[in-house]
């Protein structure tokens, strides 16, 4: 199970909603972030949209809650991953403890530490999935003024990516 990744998206203008805000990179333009939770193959399991000026760590707990139940062997369907990889933006002791309480082992790069944690070996899968999402032009630049419409396109892109993976298996 791999988690993480967000991209700052420029917004085409108009009134700002709760899921858009000033970009931390370019103060003059509002933006949005896509947070993506994927499996080891890069198939998106859950997506989230937040404003460009929101902390990424706030999405660390809601994203695993969005994972649908997956049936497999006999017994109850699985609803949570065993392990969760994330980048430095998601590093916070409070949220690490919350993940441990849920039975999820966090593997999060720590802030202030030099690179070399070898988490990039796993996190590139998320970056690839984000590039697949941004292959859909409606998601690369946000043109929708309403958040629910942009989230609908984000969900549709997630379904199409999953469908492509399933087609390769058949």
OpenMM code with the backbone's topology and positions (N, CA, C; nanometers):
from openmm import Vec3, app, unit

residues = "UNK UNK UNK UNK UNK UNK UNK UNK UNK UNK UNK UNK UNK UNK UNK UNK UNK UNK UNK UNK UNK UNK UNK UNK UNK UNK UNK UNK UNK UNK UNK UNK UNK UNK UNK UNK UNK UNK UNK UNK UNK UNK UNK UNK UNK UNK UNK UNK UNK UNK UNK UNK UNK UNK UNK UNK UNK UNK UNK UNK UNK UNK UNK UNK UNK UNK UNK UNK UNK UNK UNK UNK UNK UNK UNK UNK UNK UNK UNK UNK UNK UNK UNK UNK UNK UNK UNK UNK UNK UNK UNK UNK UNK UNK UNK UNK UNK UNK UNK UNK UNK UNK UNK UNK UNK UNK UNK UNK UNK UNK UNK UNK UNK UNK UNK UNK UNK UNK UNK UNK UNK UNK UNK UNK UNK UNK UNK UNK UNK UNK UNK UNK UNK UNK UNK UNK UNK UNK UNK UNK UNK UNK UNK UNK UNK UNK UNK UNK UNK UNK UNK UNK UNK UNK UNK UNK UNK UNK UNK UNK UNK UNK UNK UNK UNK UNK UNK UNK UNK UNK".split()
positions = [
    Vec3(0.0846, -0.1166, 0.0000),
    Vec3(0.0000, 0.0000, 0.0000),
    Vec3(0.0889, 0.1225, 0.0000),
    Vec3(0.0641, 0.2107, -0.0908),
    Vec3(0.1448, 0.3306, -0.1044),
    Vec3(0.0524, 0.4501, -0.0939),
    Vec3(0.0954, 0.5545, -0.0273),
    Vec3(0.0139, 0.6740, -0.0116),
    Vec3(0.1011, 0.7949, -0.0316),
    Vec3(0.0393, 0.9051, -0.0679),
    Vec3(0.1110, 1.0308, -0.0749),
    Vec3(0.0854, 1.1007, -0.2057),
    Vec3(0.1602, 1.2036, -0.2268),
    Vec3(0.1571, 1.2720, -0.3534),
    Vec3(0.0476, 1.3744, -0.3634),
    Vec3(0.0847, 1.4897, -0.3975),
    Vec3(-0.0116, 1.5914, -0.4288),
    Vec3(0.0531, 1.6844, -0.5291),
    Vec3(-0.0267, 1.7523, -0.6018),
    Vec3(0.0215, 1.8481, -0.6993),
    Vec3(-0.0570, 1.9764, -0.6814),
    Vec3(0.0098, 2.0873, -0.6965),
    Vec3(-0.0565, 2.2156, -0.6887),
    Vec3(-0.1124, 2.2474, -0.8257),
    Vec3(-0.2410, 2.2722, -0.8327),
    Vec3(-0.3063, 2.2959, -0.9598),
    Vec3(-0.3492, 2.4408, -0.9696),
    Vec3(-0.3164, 2.5073, -1.0787),
    Vec3(-0.3668, 2.6429, -1.0956),
    Vec3(-0.5172, 2.6400, -1.1172),
    Vec3(-0.5816, 2.7463, -1.0833),
    Vec3(-0.7260, 2.7554, -1.0975),
    Vec3(-0.7583, 2.8659, -1.1965),
    Vec3(-0.8620, 2.8460, -1.2768),
    Vec3(-0.8929, 2.9379, -1.3847),
    Vec3(-0.9549, 3.0684, -1.3374),
    Vec3(-0.9860, 3.0820, -1.2126),
    Vec3(-1.0416, 3.2072, -1.1628),
    Vec3(-1.1832, 3.1888, -1.1139),
    Vec3(-1.2439, 3.2977, -1.0712),
    Vec3(-1.3794, 3.2892, -1.0203),
    Vec3(-1.3808, 3.2856, -0.8692),
    Vec3(-1.4997, 3.2681, -0.8112),
    Vec3(-1.5096, 3.2671, -0.6656),
    Vec3(-1.4372, 3.1473, -0.6065),
    Vec3(-1.3830, 3.1683, -0.4892),
    Vec3(-1.3077, 3.0621, -0.4241),
    Vec3(-1.3985, 2.9854, -0.3306),
    Vec3(-1.3845, 2.8539, -0.3316),
    Vec3(-1.4604, 2.7678, -0.2430),
    Vec3(-1.3711, 2.7148, -0.1330),
    Vec3(-1.4224, 2.6247, -0.0518),
    Vec3(-1.3423, 2.5708, 0.0586),
    Vec3(-1.2281, 2.4814, 0.0115),
    Vec3(-1.2343, 2.4325, -0.1130),
    Vec3(-1.1302, 2.3428, -0.1619),
    Vec3(-1.0385, 2.4110, -0.2617),
    Vec3(-1.0292, 2.5408, -0.2515),
    Vec3(-0.9303, 2.6157, -0.3277),
    Vec3(-0.8823, 2.7278, -0.2378),
    Vec3(-0.7659, 2.7757, -0.2656),
    Vec3(-0.7109, 2.8810, -0.1821),
    Vec3(-0.5843, 2.9348, -0.2427),
    Vec3(-0.5215, 3.0310, -0.1775),
    Vec3(-0.3998, 3.0869, -0.2331),
    Vec3(-0.2916, 2.9809, -0.2447),
    Vec3(-0.2252, 2.9834, -0.3555),
    Vec3(-0.1170, 2.8889, -0.3780),
    Vec3(0.0028, 2.9261, -0.2923),
    Vec3(0.0640, 2.8286, -0.2232),
    Vec3(0.1830, 2.8616, -0.1452),
    Vec3(0.3037, 2.8916, -0.2333),
    Vec3(0.2960, 2.8534, -0.3605),
    Vec3(0.4073, 2.8775, -0.4521),
    Vec3(0.3918, 3.0122, -0.5209),
    Vec3(0.2725, 3.0379, -0.5748),
    Vec3(0.2454, 3.1618, -0.6459),
    Vec3(0.1316, 3.2319, -0.5730),
    Vec3(0.1627, 3.3293, -0.4913),
    Vec3(0.0644, 3.3919, -0.4021),
    Vec3(-0.0496, 3.4613, -0.4765),
    Vec3(-0.0291, 3.4949, -0.6019),
    Vec3(-0.1306, 3.5704, -0.6737),
    Vec3(-0.2417, 3.4813, -0.7288),
    Vec3(-0.2182, 3.3506, -0.7370),
    Vec3(-0.3152, 3.2629, -0.8001),
    Vec3(-0.3664, 3.1578, -0.7020),
    Vec3(-0.4962, 3.1323, -0.7031),
    Vec3(-0.5483, 3.0249, -0.6194),
    Vec3(-0.5158, 2.8893, -0.6808),
    Vec3(-0.5213, 2.7853, -0.6014),
    Vec3(-0.4910, 2.6527, -0.6530),
    Vec3(-0.5538, 2.5441, -0.5687),
    Vec3(-0.5445, 2.4212, -0.6164),
    Vec3(-0.5971, 2.3046, -0.5473),
    Vec3(-0.4915, 2.1956, -0.5476),
    Vec3(-0.5067, 2.1011, -0.4556),
    Vec3(-0.4157, 1.9870, -0.4480),
    Vec3(-0.4956, 1.8587, -0.4609),
    Vec3(-0.4367, 1.7629, -0.5308),
    Vec3(-0.4926, 1.6284, -0.5383),
    Vec3(-0.4119, 1.5398, -0.4454),
    Vec3(-0.4779, 1.4730, -0.3538),
    Vec3(-0.4143, 1.3745, -0.2663),
    Vec3(-0.4618, 1.2377, -0.3148),
    Vec3(-0.3676, 1.1462, -0.3330),
    Vec3(-0.4003, 1.0172, -0.3928),
    Vec3(-0.3466, 0.9050, -0.3052),
    Vec3(-0.4288, 0.8043, -0.2807),
    Vec3(-0.3866, 0.6836, -0.2115),
    Vec3(-0.3957, 0.5698, -0.3124),
    Vec3(-0.2835, 0.5007, -0.3355),
    Vec3(-0.2786, 0.3964, -0.4377),
    Vec3(-0.2292, 0.2658, -0.3769),
    Vec3(-0.2518, 0.1565, -0.4502),
    Vec3(-0.1952, 0.0290, -0.4074),
    Vec3(-0.0556, 0.0149, -0.4678),
    Vec3(0.0066, -0.0993, -0.4496),
    Vec3(0.1432, -0.1193, -0.4959),
    Vec3(0.1585, -0.1164, -0.6467),
    Vec3(0.0490, -0.1374, -0.7210),
    Vec3(0.0521, -0.1351, -0.8668),
    Vec3(0.0285, 0.0050, -0.9223),
    Vec3(-0.0130, 0.0980, -0.8375),
    Vec3(-0.0434, 0.2332, -0.8831),
    Vec3(-0.1903, 0.2547, -0.9124),
    Vec3(-0.2746, 0.1591, -0.8779),
    Vec3(-0.4185, 0.1747, -0.8987),
    Vec3(-0.4731, 0.2646, -0.7884),
    Vec3(-0.5372, 0.3756, -0.8241),
    Vec3(-0.5878, 0.4662, -0.7200),
    Vec3(-0.7029, 0.4033, -0.6420),
    Vec3(-0.6902, 0.4068, -0.5101),
    Vec3(-0.7940, 0.3537, -0.4216),
    Vec3(-0.8808, 0.4647, -0.3644),
    Vec3(-0.8210, 0.5816, -0.3408),
    Vec3(-0.8946, 0.6944, -0.2845),
    Vec3(-0.8284, 0.8235, -0.3304),
    Vec3(-0.9092, 0.9237, -0.3564),
    Vec3(-0.8580, 1.0551, -0.3952),
    Vec3(-0.9262, 1.1614, -0.3109),
    Vec3(-0.8575, 1.2733, -0.2971),
    Vec3(-0.9108, 1.3833, -0.2176),
    Vec3(-0.8666, 1.5145, -0.2807),
    Vec3(-0.9483, 1.6158, -0.2680),
    Vec3(-0.9199, 1.7484, -0.3216),
    Vec3(-0.9196, 1.8478, -0.2067),
    Vec3(-0.8122, 1.9268, -0.1951),
    Vec3(-0.8053, 2.0305, -0.0922),
    Vec3(-0.7538, 2.1591, -0.1544),
    Vec3(-0.7642, 2.2663, -0.0791),
    Vec3(-0.7112, 2.3936, -0.1235),
    Vec3(-0.5594, 2.3928, -0.1257),
    Vec3(-0.5025, 2.4785, -0.2078),
    Vec3(-0.3578, 2.4830, -0.2232),
    Vec3(-0.2849, 2.5288, -0.0988),
    Vec3(-0.3531, 2.5971, -0.0090),
    Vec3(-0.2873, 2.6483, 0.1110),
    Vec3(-0.3138, 2.5619, 0.2342),
    Vec3(-0.3705, 2.4429, 0.2172),
    Vec3(-0.3988, 2.3543, 0.3303),
    Vec3(-0.2793, 2.2638, 0.3568),
    Vec3(-0.2618, 2.2234, 0.4818),
    Vec3(-0.1563, 2.1284, 0.5153),
    Vec3(-0.1927, 1.9911, 0.4604),
    Vec3(-0.0927, 1.9221, 0.4068),
    Vec3(-0.1167, 1.7897, 0.3509),
    Vec3(-0.1490, 1.6875, 0.4585),
    Vec3(-0.0930, 1.7056, 0.5771),
    Vec3(-0.1087, 1.6059, 0.6831),
    Vec3(-0.2548, 1.5905, 0.7254),
    Vec3(-0.3380, 1.6884, 0.6985),
    Vec3(-0.4792, 1.6785, 0.7357),
    Vec3(-0.5515, 1.5699, 0.6568),
    Vec3(-0.4959, 1.5263, 0.5446),
    Vec3(-0.5588, 1.4231, 0.4626),
    Vec3(-0.5058, 1.2837, 0.4921),
    Vec3(-0.4140, 1.2716, 0.5876),
    Vec3(-0.3527, 1.1421, 0.6162),
    Vec3(-0.4520, 1.0428, 0.6769),
    Vec3(-0.5450, 1.0876, 0.7565),
    Vec3(-0.6430, 0.9982, 0.8185),
    Vec3(-0.7674, 0.9797, 0.7305),
    Vec3(-0.8227, 1.0839, 0.6671),
    Vec3(-0.9427, 1.0627, 0.5843),
    Vec3(-0.9203, 0.9739, 0.4619),
    Vec3(-0.8011, 0.9750, 0.4029),
    Vec3(-0.7799, 0.8945, 0.2826),
    Vec3(-0.7923, 0.7445, 0.3079),
    Vec3(-0.7278, 0.6870, 0.4099),
    Vec3(-0.7487, 0.5430, 0.4327),
    Vec3(-0.8930, 0.5075, 0.4678),
    Vec3(-0.9678, 0.6027, 0.5233),
    Vec3(-1.1087, 0.5766, 0.5538),
    Vec3(-1.1924, 0.5612, 0.4272),
    Vec3(-1.1454, 0.6162, 0.3151),
    Vec3(-1.2194, 0.6095, 0.1893),
    Vec3(-1.1962, 0.4792, 0.1127),
    Vec3(-1.1042, 0.3952, 0.1595),
    Vec3(-1.0743, 0.2716, 0.0873),
    Vec3(-1.1959, 0.1796, 0.0930),
    Vec3(-1.2434, 0.1314, -0.0222),
    Vec3(-1.3573, 0.0394, -0.0199),
    Vec3(-1.3153, -0.0976, 0.0318),
    Vec3(-1.4112, -0.1733, 0.0810),
    Vec3(-1.3833, -0.3082, 0.1309),
    Vec3(-1.3431, -0.3981, 0.0146),
    Vec3(-1.2384, -0.4786, 0.0347),
    Vec3(-1.1881, -0.5687, -0.0689),
    Vec3(-1.2028, -0.7110, -0.0178),
    Vec3(-1.2857, -0.7885, -0.0872),
    Vec3(-1.3026, -0.9276, -0.0455),
    Vec3(-1.1959, -1.0130, -0.1118),
    Vec3(-1.1614, -1.1194, -0.0480),
    Vec3(-1.0585, -1.2085, -0.0999),
    Vec3(-1.0797, -1.3466, -0.0424),
    Vec3(-0.9912, -1.3874, 0.0451),
    Vec3(-1.0024, -1.5175, 0.1099),
    Vec3(-1.1224, -1.5175, 0.2045),
    Vec3(-1.1484, -1.6318, 0.2616),
    Vec3(-1.2611, -1.6445, 0.3539),
    Vec3(-1.2436, -1.5486, 0.4714),
    Vec3(-1.3535, -1.4942, 0.5166),
    Vec3(-1.3490, -1.4011, 0.6286),
    Vec3(-1.4025, -1.2647, 0.5888),
    Vec3(-1.3867, -1.1718, 0.6807),
    Vec3(-1.4350, -1.0363, 0.6553),
    Vec3(-1.3500, -0.9675, 0.5487),
    Vec3(-1.4110, -0.8802, 0.4689),
    Vec3(-1.3336, -0.8061, 0.3688),
    Vec3(-1.2344, -0.7105, 0.4357),
    Vec3(-1.1190, -0.6926, 0.3742),
    Vec3(-1.0173, -0.6004, 0.4264),
    Vec3(-1.0595, -0.4567, 0.4000),
    Vec3(-1.0395, -0.3702, 0.4987),
    Vec3(-1.0758, -0.2297, 0.4845),
    Vec3(-0.9586, -0.1363, 0.5098),
    Vec3(-0.8429, -0.1893, 0.5420),
    Vec3(-0.7294, -0.1023, 0.5710),
    Vec3(-0.6014, -0.1670, 0.5194),
    Vec3(-0.5037, -0.0852, 0.4860),
    Vec3(-0.3750, -0.1395, 0.4412),
    Vec3(-0.2906, -0.1842, 0.5601),
    Vec3(-0.1903, -0.2670, 0.5348),
    Vec3(-0.0964, -0.3066, 0.6393),
    Vec3(0.0040, -0.1955, 0.6659),
    Vec3(0.0437, -0.1269, 0.5586),
    Vec3(0.1502, -0.0274, 0.5681),
    Vec3(0.1145, 0.0923, 0.4814),
    Vec3(0.1626, 0.2091, 0.5196),
    Vec3(0.1324, 0.3305, 0.4463),
    Vec3(0.2612, 0.4096, 0.4270),
    Vec3(0.2997, 0.4342, 0.3020),
    Vec3(0.4174, 0.5136, 0.2694),
    Vec3(0.3722, 0.6552, 0.2374),
    Vec3(0.4491, 0.7539, 0.2812),
    Vec3(0.4133, 0.8929, 0.2534),
    Vec3(0.5393, 0.9782, 0.2513),
    Vec3(0.5284, 1.0963, 0.1917),
    Vec3(0.6436, 1.1859, 0.1871),
    Vec3(0.6443, 1.2787, 0.3081),
    Vec3(0.7390, 1.3693, 0.3103),
    Vec3(0.7612, 1.4557, 0.4270),
    Vec3(0.6420, 1.5439, 0.4626),
    Vec3(0.5604, 1.5757, 0.3644),
    Vec3(0.4462, 1.6634, 0.3905),
    Vec3(0.3473, 1.6024, 0.4894),
    Vec3(0.3488, 1.4713, 0.5030),
    Vec3(0.2543, 1.4020, 0.5896),
    Vec3(0.3148, 1.3651, 0.7241),
    Vec3(0.4325, 1.4170, 0.7559),
    Vec3(0.5027, 1.3807, 0.8787),
    Vec3(0.4516, 1.4624, 0.9971),
    Vec3(0.3940, 1.3939, 1.0957),
    Vec3(0.3506, 1.4562, 1.2205),
    Vec3(0.3295, 1.3444, 1.3218),
    Vec3(0.3813, 1.3606, 1.4422),
    Vec3(0.3746, 1.2554, 1.5442),
    Vec3(0.2308, 1.2161, 1.5785),
    Vec3(0.1430, 1.3148, 1.5867),
    Vec3(0.0037, 1.2882, 1.6224),
    Vec3(-0.0604, 1.1927, 1.5218),
    Vec3(-0.0364, 1.2162, 1.3937),
    Vec3(-0.0979, 1.1337, 1.2908),
    Vec3(-0.0303, 0.9978, 1.2794),
    Vec3(0.0993, 0.9902, 1.3108),
    Vec3(0.1667, 0.8598, 1.3157),
    Vec3(0.1018, 0.7717, 1.4232),
    Vec3(0.0763, 0.8315, 1.5403),
    Vec3(0.0131, 0.7555, 1.6487),
    Vec3(-0.1277, 0.7096, 1.6100),
    Vec3(-0.2020, 0.7967, 1.5421),
    Vec3(-0.3367, 0.7584, 1.4988),
    Vec3(-0.3327, 0.6415, 1.4005),
    Vec3(-0.2337, 0.6404, 1.3121),
    Vec3(-0.2209, 0.5289, 1.2182),
    Vec3(-0.1862, 0.3992, 1.2910),
    Vec3(-0.0936, 0.4082, 1.3893),
    Vec3(-0.0573, 0.2891, 1.4670),
    Vec3(-0.1789, 0.2337, 1.5397),
    Vec3(-0.2639, 0.3227, 1.5963),
    Vec3(-0.3839, 0.2777, 1.6675),
    Vec3(-0.4806, 0.2047, 1.5745),
    Vec3(-0.4820, 0.2416, 1.4481),
    Vec3(-0.5692, 0.1765, 1.3504),
    Vec3(-0.5091, 0.0478, 1.2952),
    Vec3(-0.3868, 0.0165, 1.3357),
    Vec3(-0.3222, -0.1051, 1.2872),
    Vec3(-0.2505, -0.0870, 1.1551),
    Vec3(-0.2210, 0.0369, 1.1188),
    Vec3(-0.1496, 0.0671, 0.9944),
    Vec3(-0.0089, 0.1119, 1.0313),
    Vec3(0.0914, 0.0469, 0.9750),
    Vec3(0.2300, 0.0830, 1.0048),
    Vec3(0.2722, 0.1979, 0.9132),
    Vec3(0.3021, 0.3169, 0.9679),
    Vec3(0.3421, 0.4293, 0.8828),
    Vec3(0.4901, 0.4220, 0.8457),
    Vec3(0.5192, 0.4478, 0.7200),
    Vec3(0.6567, 0.4632, 0.6717),
    Vec3(0.6623, 0.6004, 0.6062),
    Vec3(0.6871, 0.7018, 0.6878),
    Vec3(0.6811, 0.8406, 0.6437),
    Vec3(0.8189, 0.9023, 0.6583),
    Vec3(0.8660, 0.9678, 0.5525),
    Vec3(0.9941, 1.0375, 0.5590),
    Vec3(0.9844, 1.1478, 0.6640),
    Vec3(1.0896, 1.1647, 0.7434),
    Vec3(1.0860, 1.2629, 0.8512),
    Vec3(1.1394, 1.3973, 0.8037),
    Vec3(1.0744, 1.5027, 0.8517),
    Vec3(1.1193, 1.6383, 0.8193),
    Vec3(1.2527, 1.6653, 0.8863),
    Vec3(1.3360, 1.7418, 0.8214),
    Vec3(1.4637, 1.7810, 0.8796),
    Vec3(1.5717, 1.6760, 0.8665),
    Vec3(1.5384, 1.5590, 0.8168),
    Vec3(1.6366, 1.4527, 0.7979),
    Vec3(1.6841, 1.4550, 0.6530),
    Vec3(1.8098, 1.4214, 0.6295),
    Vec3(1.8572, 1.4187, 0.4907),
    Vec3(1.7891, 1.3063, 0.4126),
    Vec3(1.7887, 1.3210, 0.2815),
    Vec3(1.7327, 1.2171, 0.1960),
    Vec3(1.8154, 1.0907, 0.2125),
    Vec3(1.7614, 0.9801, 0.1749),
    Vec3(1.8320, 0.8545, 0.1889),
    Vec3(1.7533, 0.7541, 0.2699),
    Vec3(1.6264, 0.7833, 0.2960),
    Vec3(1.5432, 0.6893, 0.3707),
    Vec3(1.4996, 0.5720, 0.2832),
    Vec3(1.5266, 0.5803, 0.1537),
    Vec3(1.4933, 0.4767, 0.0558),
    Vec3(1.3424, 0.4592, 0.0387),
    Vec3(1.2636, 0.5583, 0.0817),
    Vec3(1.1193, 0.5518, 0.0602),
    Vec3(1.0825, 0.5877, -0.0833),
    Vec3(1.1731, 0.6555, -0.1535),
    Vec3(1.1469, 0.6911, -0.2926),
    Vec3(1.1285, 0.5697, -0.3815),
    Vec3(1.1822, 0.4560, -0.3383),
    Vec3(1.1653, 0.3313, -0.4129),
    Vec3(1.0170, 0.2981, -0.4256),
    Vec3(0.9388, 0.3312, -0.3252),
    Vec3(0.7967, 0.3001, -0.3255),
    Vec3(0.7120, 0.4192, -0.3690),
    Vec3(0.7564, 0.5411, -0.3371),
    Vec3(0.6729, 0.6584, -0.3618),
    Vec3(0.6634, 0.6958, -0.5090),
    Vec3(0.7540, 0.6483, -0.5942),
    Vec3(0.7455, 0.6836, -0.7352),
    Vec3(0.6175, 0.6294, -0.7969),
    Vec3(0.5611, 0.5234, -0.7387),
    Vec3(0.4366, 0.4665, -0.7897),
    Vec3(0.3252, 0.5700, -0.7794),
    Vec3(0.3237, 0.6457, -0.6711),
    Vec3(0.2228, 0.7503, -0.6528),
    Vec3(0.2449, 0.8624, -0.7532),
    Vec3(0.3702, 0.9011, -0.7735),
    Vec3(0.3997, 1.0072, -0.8703),
    Vec3(0.3540, 0.9662, -1.0099),
    Vec3(0.3724, 0.8393, -1.0449),
    Vec3(0.3273, 0.7905, -1.1754),
    Vec3(0.1752, 0.7981, -1.1848),
    Vec3(0.1050, 0.7619, -1.0780),
    Vec3(-0.0409, 0.7679, -1.0786),
    Vec3(-0.0894, 0.9117, -1.0912),
    Vec3(-0.0212, 1.0040, -1.0249),
    Vec3(-0.0589, 1.1451, -1.0374),
    Vec3(-0.0388, 1.1920, -1.1809),
    Vec3(0.0669, 1.1446, -1.2461),
    Vec3(0.0867, 1.1829, -1.3864),
    Vec3(-0.0227, 1.1219, -1.4741),
    Vec3(-0.0706, 1.0008, -1.4411),
    Vec3(-0.1837, 0.9438, -1.5146),
    Vec3(-0.3081, 1.0297, -1.4957),
    Vec3(-0.3317, 1.0750, -1.3717),
    Vec3(-0.4476, 1.1616, -1.3462),
    Vec3(-0.4372, 1.2915, -1.4244),
    Vec3(-0.3181, 1.3480, -1.4286),
    Vec3(-0.3003, 1.4754, -1.4977),
    Vec3(-0.2894, 1.4579, -1.6485),
    Vec3(-0.2922, 1.3328, -1.6946),
    Vec3(-0.3048, 1.3077, -1.8379),
    Vec3(-0.4430, 1.3467, -1.8881),
    Vec3(-0.5385, 1.3534, -1.7982),
    Vec3(-0.6715, 1.4029, -1.8313),
    Vec3(-0.6666, 1.5552, -1.8205),
    Vec3(-0.6898, 1.6230, -1.9302),
    Vec3(-0.6673, 1.7680, -1.9354),
    Vec3(-0.7548, 1.8456, -1.8379),
    Vec3(-0.8721, 1.7933, -1.8061),
    Vec3(-0.9595, 1.8644, -1.7125),
    Vec3(-0.9002, 1.8702, -1.5732),
    Vec3(-0.8083, 1.7806, -1.5418),
    Vec3(-0.7500, 1.7770, -1.4079),
    Vec3(-0.6165, 1.8495, -1.4013),
    Vec3(-0.5500, 1.8645, -1.5143),
    Vec3(-0.4189, 1.9288, -1.5135),
    Vec3(-0.4316, 2.0759, -1.4732),
    Vec3(-0.5258, 2.1444, -1.5324),
    Vec3(-0.5561, 2.2832, -1.4947),
    Vec3(-0.7023, 2.2864, -1.4540),
    Vec3(-0.7279, 2.3415, -1.3410),
    Vec3(-0.8651, 2.3424, -1.2895),
    Vec3(-0.9433, 2.4567, -1.3533),
    Vec3(-1.0446, 2.4204, -1.4332),
    Vec3(-1.1285, 2.5195, -1.4993),
    Vec3(-1.2633, 2.5339, -1.4298),
    Vec3(-1.3011, 2.4374, -1.3491),
    Vec3(-1.4319, 2.4392, -1.2849),
    Vec3(-1.4304, 2.5339, -1.1658),
    Vec3(-1.5347, 2.6107, -1.1519),
    Vec3(-1.5450, 2.7004, -1.0372),
    Vec3(-1.5961, 2.6261, -0.9144),
    Vec3(-1.6780, 2.5254, -0.9361),
    Vec3(-1.7362, 2.4518, -0.8238),
    Vec3(-1.6503, 2.3309, -0.7893),
    Vec3(-1.6309, 2.3103, -0.6594),
    Vec3(-1.5473, 2.2006, -0.6119),
    Vec3(-1.6068, 2.0639, -0.6441),
    Vec3(-1.7385, 2.0515, -0.6322),
    Vec3(-1.8000, 1.9209, -0.6540),
    Vec3(-1.7838, 1.8733, -0.7978),
    Vec3(-1.7826, 1.9655, -0.8929),
    Vec3(-1.7634, 1.9268, -1.0327),
    Vec3(-1.6207, 1.8777, -1.0542),
    Vec3(-1.5241, 1.9482, -0.9969),
    Vec3(-1.3844, 1.9061, -1.0121),
    Vec3(-1.3610, 1.7710, -0.9434),
    Vec3(-1.4232, 1.7509, -0.8279),
    Vec3(-1.4115, 1.6211, -0.7600),
    Vec3(-1.4767, 1.5098, -0.8415),
    Vec3(-1.5847, 1.5410, -0.9120),
    Vec3(-1.6489, 1.4407, -0.9970),
    Vec3(-1.5556, 1.3998, -1.1111),
    Vec3(-1.4884, 1.4961, -1.1729),
    Vec3(-1.3919, 1.4634, -1.2780),
    Vec3(-1.2744, 1.3837, -1.2213),
    Vec3(-1.2344, 1.4155, -1.0998),
    Vec3(-1.1263, 1.3412, -1.0343),
    Vec3(-1.1687, 1.1957, -1.0107),
    Vec3(-1.2911, 1.1753, -0.9658),
    Vec3(-1.3425, 1.0399, -0.9466),
    Vec3(-1.3581, 0.9643, -1.0778),
    Vec3(-1.4013, 1.0340, -1.1826),
    Vec3(-1.4151, 0.9708, -1.3139),
    Vec3(-1.2787, 0.9271, -1.3675),
    Vec3(-1.1783, 1.0112, -1.3519),
    Vec3(-1.0433, 0.9753, -1.3960),
    Vec3(-0.9914, 0.8546, -1.3183),
    Vec3(-1.0225, 0.8486, -1.1894),
    Vec3(-0.9829, 0.7337, -1.1080),
    Vec3(-1.0482, 0.6062, -1.1607),
    Vec3(-1.1754, 0.6138, -1.1956),
    Vec3(-1.2456, 0.4970, -1.2506),
    Vec3(-1.1852, 0.4534, -1.3837),
    Vec3(-1.1514, 0.5485, -1.4688),
    Vec3(-1.0935, 0.5143, -1.5988),
    Vec3(-0.9561, 0.4495, -1.5844),
    Vec3(-0.8748, 0.4988, -1.4923),
    Vec3(-0.7428, 0.4391, -1.4689),
    Vec3(-0.7586, 0.2965, -1.4169),
    Vec3(-0.8517, 0.2765, -1.3242),
    Vec3(-0.8769, 0.1423, -1.2709),
    Vec3(-0.9276, 0.0500, -1.3811),
    Vec3(-1.0147, 0.1009, -1.4672),
    Vec3(-1.0677, 0.0212, -1.5783),
    Vec3(-0.9551, -0.0224, -1.6724),
    Vec3(-0.8608, 0.0646, -1.6990),
    Vec3(-0.7471, 0.0292, -1.7852),
    Vec3(-0.6661, -0.0847, -1.7243),
    Vec3(-0.6457, -0.0807, -1.5938),
    Vec3(-0.5722, -0.1886, -1.5266),
    Vec3(-0.6481, -0.3208, -1.5359),
    Vec3(-0.7793, -0.3159, -1.5171),
    Vec3(-0.8599, -0.4379, -1.5221),
    Vec3(-0.8600, -0.4953, -1.6638),
    Vec3(-0.8654, -0.4097, -1.7652),
    Vec3(-0.8621, -0.4571, -1.9033),
    Vec3(-0.7327, -0.5312, -1.9339),
    Vec3(-0.6219, -0.4863, -1.8789),
    Vec3(-0.4941, -0.5536, -1.9024),
    Vec3(-0.4918, -0.6926, -1.8397),
    Vec3(-0.5671, -0.7116, -1.7322),
    Vec3(-0.5698, -0.8413, -1.6651),
    Vec3(-0.6535, -0.9441, -1.7403),
    Vec3(-0.7530, -0.8969, -1.8141),
    Vec3(-0.8446, -0.9900, -1.8840),
    Vec3(-0.7910, -1.0313, -2.0193),
] * unit.nanometer
topology = app.Topology()
chain = topology.addChain("A")
for resn in residues:
    res = topology.addResidue(resn, chain)
    for name in ("N", "CA", "C"):
        topology.addAtom(name, app.Element.getBySymbol(name[0]), res)
